[in-house]
Amino acid sequence: MDAIVLFAHGSRDPLWHQPMQSLQKLIEQQCPQILVRCAYLELCQPDLMTAVHDLTLQSCQSIRVIPLFLGVGKHAREDLPLLMNQLKSQYPNVAFECLPAVGEHPLLLSTLAQIATN
């Protein structure tokens, strides 16, 4: 079974989570065969380790981590690679893929430009 983890910074404000949860629901509707979880670096739960553990308990053998960061700061450059190395060590039988931060993706940049100019 395949899975996606939408990885974001985190916030104590419950309204802040709504875009991530909406994205999770949209992916689940478009690809019901893929399990989707949100995970956060700090300030709220679940963290990345907990989300991945939950997915491995559901027999996920392939997990794609999507960093929901617009900028590639310290969290994307330093913290996330460390977490990914920990996951790969802890779950050697799981294939992990960590995509670049969404803020680097040309489609997102194009969409943001359209939003700004329409």
Sequence and secondary structure as in RCSB ss.txt:
>XXXX:A:sequence
MDAIVLFAHGSRDPLWHQPMQSLQKLIEQQCPQILVRCAYLELCQPDLMTAVHDLTLQSCQSIRVIPLFLGVGKH
AREDLPLLMNQLKSQYPNVAFECLPAVGEHPLLLSTLAQIATN
>XXXX:A:secstr
 EEEEEEE   S GGGGHHHHHHHHHHHHH TTSEEEEEESSSSS BHHHHHHHHHHTT  EEEEEE  SS  HI
IIIIHHHHHHHHHHH TTSEEEE   GGG HHHHHHHHHHHH 
